[in-house]
Amino acid sequence: MKPGADETVEVSSRDNTARPTLGLSRGISILDLILRIIAAIGTLASAVAMGTTEQTLPIFSQFIFRAKYNDLPTLTFFVIANSIVCGYLVLFLPLSIFHVIKTSAKISRLILLVFDTVMLALVTAGASAATAIVYLAHEGNSYANWLAICQQFNTFCQRISGSLIGSFGAAVLLVFLIIISAVSIYRL
Amino acid sequence: MKPGADETVEVSSRDNTARPTLGLSRGISILDLILRIIAAIGTLASAVAMGTTEQTLPIFSQFIFRAKYNDLPTLTFFVIANSIVCGYLVLFLPLSIFHVIKTSAKISRLILLVFDTVMLALVTAGASAATAIVYLAHEGNSYANWLAICQQFNTFCQRISGSLIGSFGAAVLLVFLIIISAVSIYRL
């Protein structure tokens, strides 16, 4: 077996097909970069929107009712999960830019895919857990005798409901990012 | 360009490296099949354990207190999500068996990876949302004035807590299945 000779043959046979598809590969890499930036903005917006939510109800003179995101541990988890995913997306942006420049990089795409999968699980966990609590805040549950708190804390509920959007958007984008990485690895 | 000639060269150059790694490829495919079966059992166990949970407390003569999983919409979602993922895993088992026989199949692995990613998001969403509610049932929340119901519904709480394990196990296995598919595509 002559590895050197084989390599030459493979390179020349790849060169024939490489040129027409180079533009497509670059296009996919640019799409990956754009989706990654949007997902990072989504998670950041979610974390900030949830993390700064606070409402005080000075209805009674003696007792001041106050609602804050960290009164509920699930919402704290939501902020932490979104912050971690946002940090990951920003930290790994250079790798995505590297893929636009060097479209033939394969192992680094596999590494991105693995991390993206773990981050998808994390952001989905945060968003779903928070949704369960937000739903309960809106609707309450008569069986468990949990009352809806949104009638009193209207602004608080609007904010925490809105902050879910960015997180779910990021989860959907991460699914696409995983598929993009897989297709890129498949094509190389 | 002679595509026929190129193909022959590529096949012969691949044959040189294919034989030593065939065993590894088959091993990975068998691991994929085993993990898929365990994940299917996990989601099935979770769905059944949650779906059959019911506890009646005949403490008072006039009122009979009853707790059932479908009193809480989030737990109903948990059962539905786990059932869908279990159905998917069982339906796609033949494809996984096909990969053990034909280790060089590439496009079908990509299809599996895409579906696995969507199913990972679904099972994680179900498990996390249910966890948020189960946590609330155990701990309650003094700020929102939601009382812990587990002091009364002890058996109910044990069952719904236990049913989360299978679901989270399946989520972890799906992460590994996605990585396995990606590595297989990478190696082909």
Interface residues (C-beta under 8 A of the other chain):
Chain A: M1 D6 V9 E10 S13 N16 A67 D71 L72 P73 T74 K106 I107 L110 L113 V114 T117 V118 L120 A121 T124 A125 G126 A127 S128 A129 A130 T131 A132 I133 Y135 L136 A137 E139 N141 Y143 A144 N145 W146 L147 I149 A171 V175 I178 I179 S181 A182 V183 I185 Y186
Chain B: M1 D6 V9 E10 S13 N16 A67 D71 L72 P73 T74 K106 I107 L110 L113 V114 T117 V118 L120 A121 T124 A125 G126 A127 S128 A129 A130 T131 A132 I133 Y135 L136 A137 E139 N141 Y143 A144 N145 W146 L147 I149 A171 V175 I178 I179 S181 A182 V183 I185 Y186
